[in-house]
Amino acid sequence: MSFLNRADPVGSDNQDSKDILSEVAGIEFSGIVIVNRKAFGRAVSLGLSVIELTNPDGKATREIAALYEYIFRAKIA
């Protein structure tokens, strides 16, 4: 399984990476993209996940929830 991590918020590099990952034999590309967002740095500095922040970044939360759900086949409670 693969996914994009620290992806650029804009530009065509992400699509190029997705295309390459989708073509690699033996590695399934999940389609999940985790964008390089300030929320991740804030969360790490507090010892939290982005989901635990008092003022969570909706996009970062959705990206991490999608990865969790893909891996564990379960919704985050």
PyMOL Python script that loads the backbone (N, CA, C, O; Angstrom):
from pymol import cmd

cmd.read_pdbstr("""\
ATOM      1  N   MET A   1       0.840  -1.164   0.000  1.00  0.00           N
ATOM      2  CA  MET A   1       0.000   0.000   0.000  1.00  0.00           C
ATOM      3  C   MET A   1       0.889   1.232   0.000  1.00  0.00           C
ATOM      4  O   MET A   1       1.916   1.263   0.678  1.00  0.00           O
ATOM      5  N   SER A   2       0.503   2.228  -0.745  1.00  0.00           N
ATOM      6  CA  SER A   2       1.242   3.488  -0.765  1.00  0.00           C
ATOM      7  C   SER A   2       0.265   4.654  -0.739  1.00  0.00           C
ATOM      8  O   SER A   2      -0.909   4.513  -1.080  1.00  0.00           O
ATOM      9  N   PHE A   3       0.779   5.813  -0.324  1.00  0.00           N
ATOM     10  CA  PHE A   3       0.011   7.046  -0.322  1.00  0.00           C
ATOM     11  C   PHE A   3       1.001   8.197  -0.446  1.00  0.00           C
ATOM     12  O   PHE A   3       2.201   8.000  -0.251  1.00  0.00           O
ATOM     13  N   LEU A   4       0.524   9.377  -0.762  1.00  0.00           N
ATOM     14  CA  LEU A   4       1.397  10.548  -0.836  1.00  0.00           C
ATOM     15  C   LEU A   4       1.426  11.226   0.524  1.00  0.00           C
ATOM     16  O   LEU A   4       0.380  11.485   1.119  1.00  0.00           O
ATOM     17  N   ASN A   5       2.614  11.510   1.010  1.00  0.00           N
ATOM     18  CA  ASN A   5       2.793  12.195   2.282  1.00  0.00           C
ATOM     19  C   ASN A   5       3.581  13.479   2.038  1.00  0.00           C
ATOM     20  O   ASN A   5       4.495  13.510   1.213  1.00  0.00           O
ATOM     21  N   ARG A   6       3.217  14.538   2.764  1.00  0.00           N
ATOM     22  CA  ARG A   6       3.835  15.856   2.623  1.00  0.00           C
ATOM     23  C   ARG A   6       3.710  16.368   1.190  1.00  0.00           C
ATOM     24  O   ARG A   6       4.637  16.970   0.648  1.00  0.00           O
ATOM     25  N   ALA A   7       2.563  16.123   0.595  1.00  0.00           N
ATOM     26  CA  ALA A   7       2.297  16.565  -0.770  1.00  0.00           C
ATOM     27  C   ALA A   7       2.197  18.084  -0.824  1.00  0.00           C
ATOM     28  O   ALA A   7       1.874  18.738   0.168  1.00  0.00           O
ATOM     29  N   ASP A   8       2.481  18.627  -1.995  1.00  0.00           N
ATOM     30  CA  ASP A   8       2.376  20.070  -2.203  1.00  0.00           C
ATOM     31  C   ASP A   8       0.900  20.478  -2.238  1.00  0.00           C
ATOM     32  O   ASP A   8       0.077  19.749  -2.791  1.00  0.00           O
ATOM     33  N   PRO A   9       0.555  21.628  -1.659  1.00  0.00           N
ATOM     34  CA  PRO A   9      -0.837  22.071  -1.690  1.00  0.00           C
ATOM     35  C   PRO A   9      -1.314  22.448  -3.093  1.00  0.00           C
ATOM     36  O   PRO A   9      -2.511  22.386  -3.372  1.00  0.00           O
ATOM     37  N   VAL A  10      -0.393  22.837  -3.981  1.00  0.00           N
ATOM     38  CA  VAL A  10      -0.748  23.195  -5.358  1.00  0.00           C
ATOM     39  C   VAL A  10       0.338  22.683  -6.308  1.00  0.00           C
ATOM     40  O   VAL A  10       1.446  22.351  -5.888  1.00  0.00           O
ATOM     41  N   GLY A  11      -0.001  22.629  -7.574  1.00  0.00           N
ATOM     42  CA  GLY A  11       0.975  22.227  -8.587  1.00  0.00           C
ATOM     43  C   GLY A  11       0.680  20.846  -9.148  1.00  0.00           C
ATOM     44  O   GLY A  11      -0.231  20.151  -8.696  1.00  0.00           O
ATOM     45  N   SER A  12       1.470  20.468 -10.139  1.00  0.00           N
ATOM     46  CA  SER A  12       1.229  19.198 -10.845  1.00  0.00           C
ATOM     47  C   SER A  12       2.095  18.044 -10.335  1.00  0.00           C
ATOM     48  O   SER A  12       1.921  16.907 -10.774  1.00  0.00           O
ATOM     49  N   ASP A  13       3.018  18.316  -9.420  1.00  0.00           N
ATOM     50  CA  ASP A  13       3.892  17.254  -8.920  1.00  0.00           C
ATOM     51  C   ASP A  13       3.114  16.127  -8.257  1.00  0.00           C
ATOM     52  O   ASP A  13       3.480  14.959  -8.393  1.00  0.00           O
ATOM     53  N   ASN A  14       2.053  16.460  -7.546  1.00  0.00           N
ATOM     54  CA  ASN A  14       1.258  15.422  -6.878  1.00  0.00           C
ATOM     55  C   ASN A  14       0.658  14.465  -7.898  1.00  0.00           C
ATOM     56  O   ASN A  14       0.687  13.250  -7.704  1.00  0.00           O
ATOM     57  N   GLN A  15       0.124  14.999  -8.967  1.00  0.00           N
ATOM     58  CA  GLN A  15      -0.474  14.135  -9.985  1.00  0.00           C
ATOM     59  C   GLN A  15       0.587  13.248 -10.627  1.00  0.00           C
ATOM     60  O   GLN A  15       0.342  12.070 -10.888  1.00  0.00           O
ATOM     61  N   ASP A  16       1.754  13.809 -10.877  1.00  0.00           N
ATOM     62  CA  ASP A  16       2.843  13.007 -11.443  1.00  0.00           C
ATOM     63  C   ASP A  16       3.197  11.855 -10.503  1.00  0.00           C
ATOM     64  O   ASP A  16       3.396  10.726 -10.949  1.00  0.00           O
ATOM     65  N   SER A  17       3.274  12.141  -9.211  1.00  0.00           N
ATOM     66  CA  SER A  17       3.590  11.098  -8.227  1.00  0.00           C
ATOM     67  C   SER A  17       2.489  10.047  -8.158  1.00  0.00           C
ATOM     68  O   SER A  17       2.775   8.853  -8.078  1.00  0.00           O
ATOM     69  N   LYS A  18       1.231  10.485  -8.189  1.00  0.00           N
ATOM     70  CA  LYS A  18       0.104   9.540  -8.174  1.00  0.00           C
ATOM     71  C   LYS A  18       0.169   8.615  -9.384  1.00  0.00           C
ATOM     72  O   LYS A  18      -0.032   7.407  -9.264  1.00  0.00           O
ATOM     73  N   ASP A  19       0.451   9.190 -10.546  1.00  0.00           N
ATOM     74  CA  ASP A  19       0.536   8.389 -11.770  1.00  0.00           C
ATOM     75  C   ASP A  19       1.631   7.335 -11.664  1.00  0.00           C
ATOM     76  O   ASP A  19       1.431   6.181 -12.042  1.00  0.00           O
ATOM     77  N   ILE A  20       2.778   7.735 -11.152  1.00  0.00           N
ATOM     78  CA  ILE A  20       3.899   6.801 -11.013  1.00  0.00           C
ATOM     79  C   ILE A  20       3.549   5.692 -10.031  1.00  0.00           C
ATOM     80  O   ILE A  20       3.770   4.515 -10.316  1.00  0.00           O
ATOM     81  N   LEU A  21       3.002   6.064  -8.871  1.00  0.00           N
ATOM     82  CA  LEU A  21       2.650   5.054  -7.863  1.00  0.00           C
ATOM     83  C   LEU A  21       1.582   4.092  -8.376  1.00  0.00           C
ATOM     84  O   LEU A  21       1.605   2.907  -8.043  1.00  0.00           O
ATOM     85  N   SER A  22       0.660   4.587  -9.174  1.00  0.00           N
ATOM     86  CA  SER A  22      -0.402   3.741  -9.713  1.00  0.00           C
ATOM     87  C   SER A  22       0.128   2.718 -10.707  1.00  0.00           C
ATOM     88  O   SER A  22      -0.517   1.697 -10.947  1.00  0.00           O
ATOM     89  N   GLU A  23       1.286   2.979 -11.284  1.00  0.00           N
ATOM     90  CA  GLU A  23       1.848   2.090 -12.299  1.00  0.00           C
ATOM     91  C   GLU A  23       2.823   1.058 -11.735  1.00  0.00           C
ATOM     92  O   GLU A  23       3.224   0.141 -12.452  1.00  0.00           O
ATOM     93  N   VAL A  24       3.211   1.188 -10.468  1.00  0.00           N
ATOM     94  CA  VAL A  24       4.204   0.276  -9.895  1.00  0.00           C
ATOM     95  C   VAL A  24       3.551  -1.077  -9.604  1.00  0.00           C
ATOM     96  O   VAL A  24       2.575  -1.167  -8.860  1.00  0.00           O
ATOM     97  N   ALA A  25       4.110  -2.111 -10.203  1.00  0.00           N
ATOM     98  CA  ALA A  25       3.591  -3.461  -9.995  1.00  0.00           C
ATOM     99  C   ALA A  25       3.862  -3.913  -8.566  1.00  0.00           C
ATOM    100  O   ALA A  25       4.964  -3.733  -8.047  1.00  0.00           O
ATOM    101  N   GLY A  26       2.857  -4.497  -7.941  1.00  0.00           N
ATOM    102  CA  GLY A  26       3.025  -5.038  -6.603  1.00  0.00           C
ATOM    103  C   GLY A  26       2.801  -4.049  -5.482  1.00  0.00           C
ATOM    104  O   GLY A  26       2.827  -4.430  -4.312  1.00  0.00           O
ATOM    105  N   ILE A  27       2.578  -2.780  -5.812  1.00  0.00           N
ATOM    106  CA  ILE A  27       2.301  -1.781  -4.779  1.00  0.00           C
ATOM    107  C   ILE A  27       0.972  -1.118  -5.123  1.00  0.00           C
ATOM    108  O   ILE A  27       0.824  -0.499  -6.176  1.00  0.00           O
ATOM    109  N   GLU A  28       0.025  -1.257  -4.230  1.00  0.00           N
ATOM    110  CA  GLU A  28      -1.287  -0.649  -4.437  1.00  0.00           C
ATOM    111  C   GLU A  28      -1.253   0.807  -3.986  1.00  0.00           C
ATOM    112  O   GLU A  28      -0.879   1.100  -2.850  1.00  0.00           O
ATOM    113  N   PHE A  29      -1.642   1.718  -4.874  1.00  0.00           N
ATOM    114  CA  PHE A  29      -1.743   3.124  -4.490  1.00  0.00           C
ATOM    115  C   PHE A  29      -3.140   3.357  -3.941  1.00  0.00           C
ATOM    116  O   PHE A  29      -4.132   3.109  -4.627  1.00  0.00           O
ATOM    117  N   SER A  30      -3.218   3.831  -2.711  1.00  0.00           N
ATOM    118  CA  SER A  30      -4.497   4.001  -2.019  1.00  0.00           C
ATOM    119  C   SER A  30      -5.318   5.178  -2.547  1.00  0.00           C
ATOM    120  O   SER A  30      -6.532   5.228  -2.350  1.00  0.00           O
ATOM    121  N   GLY A  31      -4.665   6.111  -3.209  1.00  0.00           N
ATOM    122  CA  GLY A  31      -5.352   7.322  -3.645  1.00  0.00           C
ATOM    123  C   GLY A  31      -5.367   8.398  -2.571  1.00  0.00           C
ATOM    124  O   GLY A  31      -5.897   9.489  -2.786  1.00  0.00           O
ATOM    125  N   ILE A  32      -4.788   8.095  -1.420  1.00  0.00           N
ATOM    126  CA  ILE A  32      -4.784   9.040  -0.297  1.00  0.00           C
ATOM    127  C   ILE A  32      -3.612   9.997  -0.424  1.00  0.00           C
ATOM    128  O   ILE A  32      -2.486   9.598  -0.724  1.00  0.00           O
ATOM    129  N   VAL A  33      -3.905  11.275  -0.187  1.00  0.00           N
ATOM    130  CA  VAL A  33      -2.887  12.318  -0.256  1.00  0.00           C
ATOM    131  C   VAL A  33      -2.915  13.096   1.068  1.00  0.00           C
ATOM    132  O   VAL A  33      -3.942  13.653   1.453  1.00  0.00           O
ATOM    133  N   ILE A  34      -1.774  13.119   1.746  1.00  0.00           N
ATOM    134  CA  ILE A  34      -1.617  13.907   2.962  1.00  0.00           C
ATOM    135  C   ILE A  34      -0.794  15.139   2.570  1.00  0.00           C
ATOM    136  O   ILE A  34       0.383  15.026   2.228  1.00  0.00           O
ATOM    137  N   VAL A  35      -1.419  16.297   2.622  1.00  0.00           N
ATOM    138  CA  VAL A  35      -0.775  17.532   2.192  1.00  0.00           C
ATOM    139  C   VAL A  35       0.071  18.104   3.333  1.00  0.00           C
ATOM    140  O   VAL A  35      -0.284  17.975   4.505  1.00  0.00           O
ATOM    141  N   ASN A  36       1.175  18.727   2.984  1.00  0.00           N
ATOM    142  CA  ASN A  36       2.061  19.353   3.960  1.00  0.00           C
ATOM    143  C   ASN A  36       1.364  20.589   4.528  1.00  0.00           C
ATOM    144  O   ASN A  36       1.381  21.658   3.918  1.00  0.00           O
ATOM    145  N   ARG A  37       0.751  20.431   5.706  1.00  0.00           N
ATOM    146  CA  ARG A  37      -0.036  21.503   6.321  1.00  0.00           C
ATOM    147  C   ARG A  37       0.576  21.933   7.650  1.00  0.00           C
ATOM    148  O   ARG A  37       1.214  21.132   8.332  1.00  0.00           O
ATOM    149  N   LYS A  38       0.380  23.191   8.012  1.00  0.00           N
ATOM    150  CA  LYS A  38       0.895  23.713   9.283  1.00  0.00           C
ATOM    151  C   LYS A  38       0.323  22.955  10.476  1.00  0.00           C
ATOM    152  O   LYS A  38       0.981  22.836  11.509  1.00  0.00           O
ATOM    153  N   ALA A  39      -0.874  22.452  10.341  1.00  0.00           N
ATOM    154  CA  ALA A  39      -1.533  21.746  11.440  1.00  0.00           C
ATOM    155  C   ALA A  39      -0.716  20.551  11.917  1.00  0.00           C
ATOM    156  O   ALA A  39      -0.720  20.239  13.108  1.00  0.00           O
ATOM    157  N   PHE A  40      -0.023  19.884  11.013  1.00  0.00           N
ATOM    158  CA  PHE A  40       0.776  18.722  11.413  1.00  0.00           C
ATOM    159  C   PHE A  40       1.935  19.148  12.312  1.00  0.00           C
ATOM    160  O   PHE A  40       2.220  18.487  13.310  1.00  0.00           O
ATOM    161  N   GLY A  41       2.601  20.242  11.966  1.00  0.00           N
ATOM    162  CA  GLY A  41       3.693  20.751  12.793  1.00  0.00           C
ATOM    163  C   GLY A  41       3.203  21.206  14.161  1.00  0.00           C
ATOM    164  O   GLY A  41       3.848  20.944  15.177  1.00  0.00           O
ATOM    165  N   ARG A  42       2.053  21.893  14.185  1.00  0.00           N
ATOM    166  CA  ARG A  42       1.477  22.326  15.461  1.00  0.00           C
ATOM    167  C   ARG A  42       1.148  21.130  16.346  1.00  0.00           C
ATOM    168  O   ARG A  42       1.454  21.123  17.538  1.00  0.00           O
ATOM    169  N   ALA A  43       0.523  20.123  15.750  1.00  0.00           N
ATOM    170  CA  ALA A  43       0.126  18.939  16.513  1.00  0.00           C
ATOM    171  C   ALA A  43       1.351  18.231  17.085  1.00  0.00           C
ATOM    172  O   ALA A  43       1.356  17.856  18.257  1.00  0.00           O
ATOM    173  N   VAL A  44       2.375  18.048  16.281  1.00  0.00           N
ATOM    174  CA  VAL A  44       3.593  17.369  16.740  1.00  0.00           C
ATOM    175  C   VAL A  44       4.223  18.131  17.895  1.00  0.00           C
ATOM    176  O   VAL A  44       4.663  17.527  18.873  1.00  0.00           O
ATOM    177  N   SER A  45       4.267  19.452  17.789  1.00  0.00           N
ATOM    178  CA  SER A  45       4.895  20.250  18.850  1.00  0.00           C
ATOM    179  C   SER A  45       4.144  20.136  20.175  1.00  0.00           C
ATOM    180  O   SER A  45       4.713  20.381  21.238  1.00  0.00           O
ATOM    181  N   LEU A  46       2.871  19.766  20.110  1.00  0.00           N
ATOM    182  CA  LEU A  46       2.061  19.600  21.318  1.00  0.00           C
ATOM    183  C   LEU A  46       1.939  18.135  21.736  1.00  0.00           C
ATOM    184  O   LEU A  46       1.310  17.818  22.745  1.00  0.00           O
ATOM    185  N   GLY A  47       2.544  17.254  20.955  1.00  0.00           N
ATOM    186  CA  GLY A  47       2.445  15.821  21.257  1.00  0.00           C
ATOM    187  C   GLY A  47       1.073  15.251  20.956  1.00  0.00           C
ATOM    188  O   GLY A  47       0.626  14.312  21.614  1.00  0.00           O
ATOM    189  N   LEU A  48       0.401  15.821  19.958  1.00  0.00           N
ATOM    190  CA  LEU A  48      -0.956  15.401  19.608  1.00  0.00           C
ATOM    191  C   LEU A  48      -1.027  14.992  18.145  1.00  0.00           C
ATOM    192  O   LEU A  48      -0.093  15.206  17.372  1.00  0.00           O
ATOM    193  N   SER A  49      -2.144  14.407  17.790  1.00  0.00           N
ATOM    194  CA  SER A  49      -2.424  14.212  16.368  1.00  0.00           C
ATOM    195  C   SER A  49      -3.253  15.407  15.910  1.00  0.00           C
ATOM    196  O   SER A  49      -3.774  16.151  16.741  1.00  0.00           O
ATOM    197  N   VAL A  50      -3.381  15.597  14.620  1.00  0.00           N
ATOM    198  CA  VAL A  50      -4.164  16.740  14.131  1.00  0.00           C
ATOM    199  C   VAL A  50      -5.626  16.633  14.550  1.00  0.00           C
ATOM    200  O   VAL A  50      -6.317  17.644  14.670  1.00  0.00           O
ATOM    201  N   ILE A  51      -6.084  15.438  14.768  1.00  0.00           N
ATOM    202  CA  ILE A  51      -7.474  15.222  15.170  1.00  0.00           C
ATOM    203  C   ILE A  51      -7.708  15.703  16.609  1.00  0.00           C
ATOM    204  O   ILE A  51      -8.826  16.070  16.968  1.00  0.00           O
ATOM    205  N   GLU A  52      -6.657  15.699  17.425  1.00  0.00           N
ATOM    206  CA  GLU A  52      -6.773  16.071  18.834  1.00  0.00           C
ATOM    207  C   GLU A  52      -6.602  17.575  19.101  1.00  0.00           C
ATOM    208  O   GLU A  52      -6.811  18.018  20.230  1.00  0.00           O
ATOM    209  N   LEU A  53      -6.238  18.343  18.114  1.00  0.00           N
ATOM    210  CA  LEU A  53      -6.042  19.780  18.319  1.00  0.00           C
ATOM    211  C   LEU A  53      -7.342  20.447  18.759  1.00  0.00           C
ATOM    212  O   LEU A  53      -8.427  20.045  18.341  1.00  0.00           O
ATOM    213  N   THR A  54      -7.223  21.470  19.605  1.00  0.00           N
ATOM    214  CA  THR A  54      -8.422  22.192  20.049  1.00  0.00           C
ATOM    215  C   THR A  54      -9.092  22.914  18.893  1.00  0.00           C
ATOM    216  O   THR A  54     -10.319  22.984  18.828  1.00  0.00           O
ATOM    217  N   ASN A  55      -8.315  23.435  18.005  1.00  0.00           N
ATOM    218  CA  ASN A  55      -8.817  24.089  16.800  1.00  0.00           C
ATOM    219  C   ASN A  55      -8.363  23.269  15.595  1.00  0.00           C
ATOM    220  O   ASN A  55      -7.442  23.685  14.892  1.00  0.00           O
ATOM    221  N   PRO A  56      -8.977  22.123  15.336  1.00  0.00           N
ATOM    222  CA  PRO A  56      -8.468  21.246  14.284  1.00  0.00           C
ATOM    223  C   PRO A  56      -8.620  21.829  12.882  1.00  0.00           C
ATOM    224  O   PRO A  56      -9.585  22.534  12.585  1.00  0.00           O
ATOM    225  N   ASP A  57      -7.656  21.522  12.038  1.00  0.00           N
ATOM    226  CA  ASP A  57      -7.703  21.886  10.618  1.00  0.00           C
ATOM    227  C   ASP A  57      -8.558  20.814   9.934  1.00  0.00           C
ATOM    228  O   ASP A  57      -8.193  19.638   9.918  1.00  0.00           O
ATOM    229  N   GLY A  58      -9.670  21.220   9.384  1.00  0.00           N
ATOM    230  CA  GLY A  58     -10.609  20.272   8.780  1.00  0.00           C
ATOM    231  C   GLY A  58      -9.994  19.426   7.679  1.00  0.00           C
ATOM    232  O   GLY A  58     -10.256  18.225   7.599  1.00  0.00           O
ATOM    233  N   LYS A  59      -9.186  20.032   6.838  1.00  0.00           N
ATOM    234  CA  LYS A  59      -8.573  19.290   5.734  1.00  0.00           C
ATOM    235  C   LYS A  59      -7.581  18.260   6.269  1.00  0.00           C
ATOM    236  O   LYS A  59      -7.585  17.111   5.828  1.00  0.00           O
ATOM    237  N   ALA A  60      -6.733  18.661   7.214  1.00  0.00           N
ATOM    238  CA  ALA A  60      -5.757  17.738   7.792  1.00  0.00           C
ATOM    239  C   ALA A  60      -6.463  16.592   8.505  1.00  0.00           C
ATOM    240  O   ALA A  60      -6.042  15.439   8.406  1.00  0.00           O
ATOM    241  N   THR A  61      -7.521  16.906   9.212  1.00  0.00           N
ATOM    242  CA  THR A  61      -8.294  15.886   9.922  1.00  0.00           C
ATOM    243  C   THR A  61      -8.894  14.881   8.950  1.00  0.00           C
ATOM    244  O   THR A  61      -8.836  13.674   9.185  1.00  0.00           O
ATOM    245  N   ARG A  62      -9.469  15.376   7.863  1.00  0.00           N
ATOM    246  CA  ARG A  62     -10.064  14.477   6.862  1.00  0.00           C
ATOM    247  C   ARG A  62      -9.013  13.589   6.207  1.00  0.00           C
ATOM    248  O   ARG A  62      -9.260  12.411   5.952  1.00  0.00           O
ATOM    249  N   GLU A  63      -7.840  14.159   5.936  1.00  0.00           N
ATOM    250  CA  GLU A  63      -6.774  13.371   5.298  1.00  0.00           C
ATOM    251  C   GLU A  63      -6.307  12.240   6.211  1.00  0.00           C
ATOM    252  O   GLU A  63      -6.150  11.106   5.760  1.00  0.00           O
ATOM    253  N   ILE A  64      -6.087  12.537   7.480  1.00  0.00           N
ATOM    254  CA  ILE A  64      -5.631  11.516   8.418  1.00  0.00           C
ATOM    255  C   ILE A  64      -6.734  10.488   8.668  1.00  0.00           C
ATOM    256  O   ILE A  64      -6.454   9.294   8.772  1.00  0.00           O
ATOM    257  N   ALA A  65      -7.971  10.938   8.765  1.00  0.00           N
ATOM    258  CA  ALA A  65      -9.093  10.012   8.943  1.00  0.00           C
ATOM    259  C   ALA A  65      -9.197   9.060   7.752  1.00  0.00           C
ATOM    260  O   ALA A  65      -9.465   7.871   7.929  1.00  0.00           O
ATOM    261  N   ALA A  66      -8.989   9.573   6.550  1.00  0.00           N
ATOM    262  CA  ALA A  66      -9.051   8.728   5.350  1.00  0.00           C
ATOM    263  C   ALA A  66      -7.957   7.668   5.379  1.00  0.00           C
ATOM    264  O   ALA A  66      -8.199   6.514   5.023  1.00  0.00           O
ATOM    265  N   LEU A  67      -6.757   8.052   5.799  1.00  0.00           N
ATOM    266  CA  LEU A  67      -5.660   7.087   5.889  1.00  0.00           C
ATOM    267  C   LEU A  67      -5.974   6.024   6.937  1.00  0.00           C
ATOM    268  O   LEU A  67      -5.795   4.833   6.684  1.00  0.00           O
ATOM    269  N   TYR A  68      -6.438   6.444   8.106  1.00  0.00           N
ATOM    270  CA  TYR A  68      -6.803   5.511   9.178  1.00  0.00           C
ATOM    271  C   TYR A  68      -7.867   4.529   8.689  1.00  0.00           C
ATOM    272  O   TYR A  68      -7.745   3.319   8.878  1.00  0.00           O
ATOM    273  N   GLU A  69      -8.902   5.064   8.063  1.00  0.00           N
ATOM    274  CA  GLU A  69     -10.003   4.227   7.590  1.00  0.00           C
ATOM    275  C   GLU A  69      -9.538   3.255   6.513  1.00  0.00           C
ATOM    276  O   GLU A  69     -10.013   2.121   6.454  1.00  0.00           O
ATOM    277  N   TYR A  70      -8.629   3.684   5.676  1.00  0.00           N
ATOM    278  CA  TYR A  70      -8.107   2.804   4.632  1.00  0.00           C
ATOM    279  C   TYR A  70      -7.316   1.653   5.260  1.00  0.00           C
ATOM    280  O   TYR A  70      -7.497   0.494   4.886  1.00  0.00           O
ATOM    281  N   ILE A  71      -6.448   1.974   6.204  1.00  0.00           N
ATOM    282  CA  ILE A  71      -5.595   0.957   6.816  1.00  0.00           C
ATOM    283  C   ILE A  71      -6.401  -0.007   7.686  1.00  0.00           C
ATOM    284  O   ILE A  71      -6.247  -1.224   7.577  1.00  0.00           O
ATOM    285  N   PHE A  72      -7.251   0.535   8.540  1.00  0.00           N
ATOM    286  CA  PHE A  72      -7.943  -0.287   9.529  1.00  0.00           C
ATOM    287  C   PHE A  72      -9.361  -0.687   9.115  1.00  0.00           C
ATOM    288  O   PHE A  72     -10.027  -1.442   9.823  1.00  0.00           O
ATOM    289  N   ARG A  73      -9.814  -0.187   7.987  1.00  0.00           N
ATOM    290  CA  ARG A  73     -11.158  -0.476   7.498  1.00  0.00           C
ATOM    291  C   ARG A  73     -12.211  -0.173   8.556  1.00  0.00           C
ATOM    292  O   ARG A  73     -13.193  -0.900   8.704  1.00  0.00           O
ATOM    293  N   ALA A  74     -11.987   0.917   9.287  1.00  0.00           N
ATOM    294  CA  ALA A  74     -12.910   1.328  10.344  1.00  0.00           C
ATOM    295  C   ALA A  74     -12.911   2.846  10.453  1.00  0.00           C
ATOM    296  O   ALA A  74     -11.910   3.497  10.153  1.00  0.00           O
ATOM    297  N   LYS A  75     -14.003   3.392  10.869  1.00  0.00           N
ATOM    298  CA  LYS A  75     -14.114   4.837  11.076  1.00  0.00           C
ATOM    299  C   LYS A  75     -13.449   5.217  12.393  1.00  0.00           C
ATOM    300  O   LYS A  75     -13.434   4.435  13.343  1.00  0.00           O
ATOM    301  N   ILE A  76     -12.895   6.437  12.437  1.00  0.00           N
ATOM    302  CA  ILE A  76     -12.356   6.963  13.694  1.00  0.00           C
ATOM    303  C   ILE A  76     -13.553   7.341  14.559  1.00  0.00           C
ATOM    304  O   ILE A  76     -14.469   8.025  14.101  1.00  0.00           O
ATOM    305  N   ALA A  77     -13.541   6.901  15.788  1.00  0.00           N
ATOM    306  CA  ALA A  77     -14.665   7.167  16.701  1.00  0.00           C
ATOM    307  C   ALA A  77     -14.745   8.622  17.074  1.00  0.00           C
ATOM    308  O   ALA A  77     -15.630   9.017  17.833  1.00  0.00           O
TER     309      ALA A  77
END
""", "prot")
cmd.dss("prot")
cmd.show_as("cartoon", "prot")
cmd.util.cbc("prot")
cmd.orient("prot")
